Amino acid sequence: MSLGMFGKGRRRLTLFYSCIMCVFLVVLIFGVHRTMEWAISSEQARELIDTASNISEAQTHFNQHPGSPFDDNNLYKSSNDRLFFYIFDDTGRLVNFSRASFRIEPFILDVISSREILEGDVSVYGKPDEKGRIIKVMMTSCRVYNTVGIPETVYVGKDVTAMYNGMQKATYALIFLGVLALIIATAVGHVMSGKALVPLREAYEKQRQFAADASHELRTPLAVVLASAELLENDPSIKSPFLKQVISDVRDEVKKMTKLVSDLLVVARSDNQALKLKLAKFDLAALLQQTVRVMQPLADKKEIEIQTEGDMKETEIQADEQKIKQLVLILVDNAVKYTPEKGKIILGLMPVERGLVRFTVQDTGIGISKENQEKIFDRFYRVDKARSREMGGNGLGLAIAQEIVNLHKGSIAVESEPGKGTKFIVELRTRLRSKLV
């Protein structure tokens, strides 16, 4: 149906646009997060390195002049109580210090004792506290020597938990704004895609209306031409074999044209949602068997055997009997056309399960490739156009079959392999609630 087709196209356009925006926002948020992390880390690292250099110089001066005061207040670039330092000699003796907060000092001493802090490198260490919150500490180290030449290590660090928490909150805010922007962008994309499809919808509606009007107007003249051809064919005064052949060809072509016009009218009505279901209870098994009897004379021309499979016991469903009959005829006729001589066509009926009934139409024909299986239900699509013209196909049969299945809230699927035949599987509800669709 036109509304469904355009609605599906609009949803695809919206989804495509949303995916592009989602990728863009993810990259943007990740980039901003990494930029903030780099800006904070590099600035804090520079401060730590400068502080470590100042402390090492002060410690060297203190070692050379033991009586001089060690004023650590002048060693910091700013008055920041989150900065701290510890100086240990190689024996592990604490030489000097400016203590960190009591709640993080055990963690800092553990890091120092593990000797993970390399000289000149700045690293961030994390550990959850008793409440589960992550404590972040940035640390570096440098070496100094005392008066007797014993090396000492200066460990300088800073509690950067608040900074990283702030960065995390900023990232969460960015994610929230990104989701909000994505929702707005999706809504805008949905509106814009709808506007973009307006000209296509209008052109499609004009085309559909033309097909419906033309099909309706052509039915009467074609019926007159067909009746005239049949009269001429039965006229005993026409003796010429050539004229009889011409009349027969005209009649056959008019029949093909009549079928095409009828199919076009069905398609146009389905687009306009004008097709109605006349629900009634009938035996699906009996309908399948009747189809076998009706189509067998046509199949006999190619020595094709049509048979049923399994136990064709009475299977009552509530549906539009004429449309289901048309559906089965389309599938069987399609199988006869594309099954070579001396082939086989099998109609199967599966037991009713959970309110659904399934029947299959399987042949030993030429089969359908994977890339074509997704397109065979499209209108006017023919796998082999040259052969389809020879066989009288117009590319509307399977499209109408799918339309009938959709009207009955069912499904139709195909299983096929080139050279090994094709199997159509149809599932229908045994009961329909609405009489009009």
C-alpha positions, -999 to 999 in steps of 0.1 A, spaced: 0 0 0 12 35 -7 9 47 28 28 18 41 55 21 15 60 58 21 58 54 58 85 26 57 107 49 35 102 77 59 112 56 89 143 44 70 154 79 62 148 90 98 167 60 111 196 67 87 198 103 98 196 93 134 224 69 131 246 95 114 238 120 142 244 93 169 279 85 155 287 122 153 276 129 189 294 99 202 326 110 185 321 146 197 314 136 233 344 112 233 366 140 218 355 166 244 360 141 272 395 132 261 403 169 256 391 178 291 411 149 305 442 160 287 438 196 297 434 187 334 461 161 335 487 181 316 481 212 338 483 192 370 513 172 358 531 205 351 523 218 385 535 185 401 568 185 382 575 222 391 566 215 427 588 183 428 617 204 414 613 231 440 611 205 469 641 187 456 661 219 454 650 228 490 659 194 502 693 196 486 698 230 503 686 215 536 710 186 533 739 210 527 729 233 555 713 211 582 706 240 605 686 260 580 648 260 583 628 239 558 598 261 550 575 241 528 550 269 525 572 286 500 576 255 479 541 255 465 531 276 435 497 282 452 482 276 485 467 242 479 461 218 507 457 190 483 494 190 475 517 168 496 552 153 495 572 126 512 610 122 511 625 88 517 661 76 516 670 43 500 668 25 534 631 34 536 635 60 563 612 90 561 634 121 559 609 149 554 572 153 545 542 174 541 514 150 549 484 143 528 449 140 541 446 112 567 419 94 547 442 89 516 476 87 533 476 49 538 468 45 501 496 69 491 522 51 513 511 18 497 518 33 463 552 46 474 562 13 489 553 -5 458 578 16 439 555 20 410 563 58 407 590 63 381 613 93 383 601 121 361 569 104 352 535 116 363 508 89 369 473 88 383 464 61 408 429 52 419 413 33 447 377 30 460 371 43 495 349 27 521 318 43 504 327 29 470 338 63 456 371 63 436 399 83 450 423 97 424 458 107 432 484 121 408 520 115 418 556 120 405 591 115 420 626 128 416 660 120 432 683 140 455 714 132 475 723 141 510 757 152 523 771 117 526 760 108 491 730 86 501 702 90 475 668 102 486 636 101 466 611 130 467 575 118 461 551 147 453 514 142 448 481 158 447 446 147 454 427 152 421 396 133 430 374 165 429 388 174 395 381 140 380 347 139 396 339 173 381 351 160 347 329 129 351 299 151 359 307 173 329 308 141 307 275 129 321 260 164 313 274 161 278 259 127 274 225 140 286 227 169 262 238 146 234 208 123 240 185 153 241 201 166 208 197 132 192 160 131 201 155 166 187 176 157 156 155 125 151 123 145 154 136 171 129 148 144 106 114 127 107 97 160 98 122 168 71 121 133 56 83 136 55 86 169 36 111 154 12 87 125 4 58 148 -4 66 153 -41 72 115 -45 39 107 -27 20 131 -50 36 117 -81 29 82 -69 -7 90 -62 -11 105 -97 4 73 -112 -18 51 -90 -49 70 -100 -40 69 -137 -35 31 -134 -68 27 -117 -87 49 -142 -70 33 -172 -76 -2 -160 -112 5 -154 -118 22 -188 -99 -5 -207 -120 -34 -193 -151 -27 -215 -133 -23 -249 -111 -53 -242 -142 -74 -234 -158 -62 -267 -126 -71 -286 -124 -105 -270 -161 -113 -277 -156 -102 -313 -125 -124 -317 -144 -154 -303 -173 -147 -327 -149 -145 -357 -132 -177 -345 -164 -195 -345 -177 -180 -378 -180 -209 -403 -176 -186 -433 -140 -179 -425 -121 -208 -442 -86 -193 -445 -61 -210 -421 -41 -177 -420 -71 -157 -409 -80 -182 -383 -45 -181 -370 -46 -143 -369 -79 -143 -350 -65 -169 -326 -35 -147 -319 -56 -117 -314 -78 -136 -289 -48 -148 -270 -32 -114 -268 -65 -98 -257 -67 -124 -229 -32 -115 -217 -41 -78 -219 -73 -84 -200 -54 -103 -172 -29 -75 -170 -56 -48 -167 -74 -69 -141 -42 -72 -121 -35 -35 -124 -69 -28 -111 -64 -51 -81 -31 -34 -73 -46 1 -76 -75 -8 -53 -51 -23 -28 -31 10 -28 -63 29 -22 -73 5 6 -105 -3 -14 -101 -40 -13 -126 -56 10 -127 -91 25 -158 -112 24 -152 -135 53 -167 -169 53 -159 -203 67 -146 -229 42 -124 -259 40 -89 -250 30 -79 -286 22 -108 -289 -2 -98 -256 -19 -62 -269 -24 -75 -302 -39 -98 -282 -62 -69 -261 -74 -49 -293 -82 -78 -305 -104 -82 -271 -121 -45 -267 -128 -37 -303 -138 -48 -299 -175 -25 -269 -179 3 -288 -162 -3 -319 -185 9 -298 -214 44 -299 -199 39 -334 -184 41 -319 -149 25 -338 -120 6 -318 -94 -1 -336 -62 -10 -330 -25 12 -340 3 3 -354 37 -32 -359 52 -55 -334 35 -81 -336 62 -107 -310 67 -92 -277 78 -118 -250 84 -107 -214 83 -125 -180 82 -113 -159 54 -121 -146 19 -125 -178 -1 -122 -162 -35 -91 -143 -26 -75 -173 -10 -84 -193 -42 -67 -165 -62 -36 -167 -40 -33 -205 -44 -39 -202 -82 -12 -175 -85 14 -197 -67 5 -229 -86 4 -211 -119 38 -195 -112 51 -230 -104 38 -245 -136 54 -217 -157 89 -221 -142 90 -259 -138 106 -277 -167 88 -306 -185 82 -338 -165 86 -319 -132 66 -320 -100 45 -296 -80 35 -304 -44 8 -287 -23 12 -293 14 -11 -284 43 3 -283 79 -17 -288 111 -33 -258 128 -11 -243 155 -18 -213 178 -46 -201 155 -24 -203 124 -27 -226 94 2 -231 70 2 -244 34 31 -247 10 35 -248 -28 68 -265 -38 81 -272 -73 111 -287 -90 117 -257 -112 146 -235 -120 148 -219 -86 155 -183 -75 189 -169 -65 194 -153 -31 197 -118 -44 164 -121 -63 144 -137 -35 140 -103 -17 126 -87 -49 102 -112 -63 73 -97 -44 80 -63 -59 56 -51 -86 66 -57 -122 98 -75 -111 107 -105 -131 138 -126 -125 141 -136 -162 123 -109 -182 127 -125 -215 113 -159 -203 85 -141 -184 73 -124 -215 73 -157 -234 53 -173 -206 28 -145 -203 40 -131 -170 36 -94 -161 54 -93 -128 23 -86 -108 12 -121 -97 34 -125 -66 28 -88 -56 -9 -95 -56 -3 -128 -37 15 -108 -10 -13 -82 -9 -39 -110 -3 -17 -124 25 -13 -90 41 -51 -84 39 -55 -116 59 -29 -106 85 -7 -135 74 28 -140 60 44 -154 29 80 -166 26 101 -183 -1 128 -209 1 147 -215 -31 180 -226 -46 189 -222 -83 184 -255 -101 167 -272 -71 132 -257 -71 112 -232 -51 90 -235 -21 64 -208 -10 52 -210 26 20 -192 35 7 -187 70 -29 -175 76 -50 -169 107 -78 -194 111 -101 -165 123 -102 -129 114 -119 -103 136 -126 -76 111 -147 -80 80 -132 -50 62 -96 -42 58 
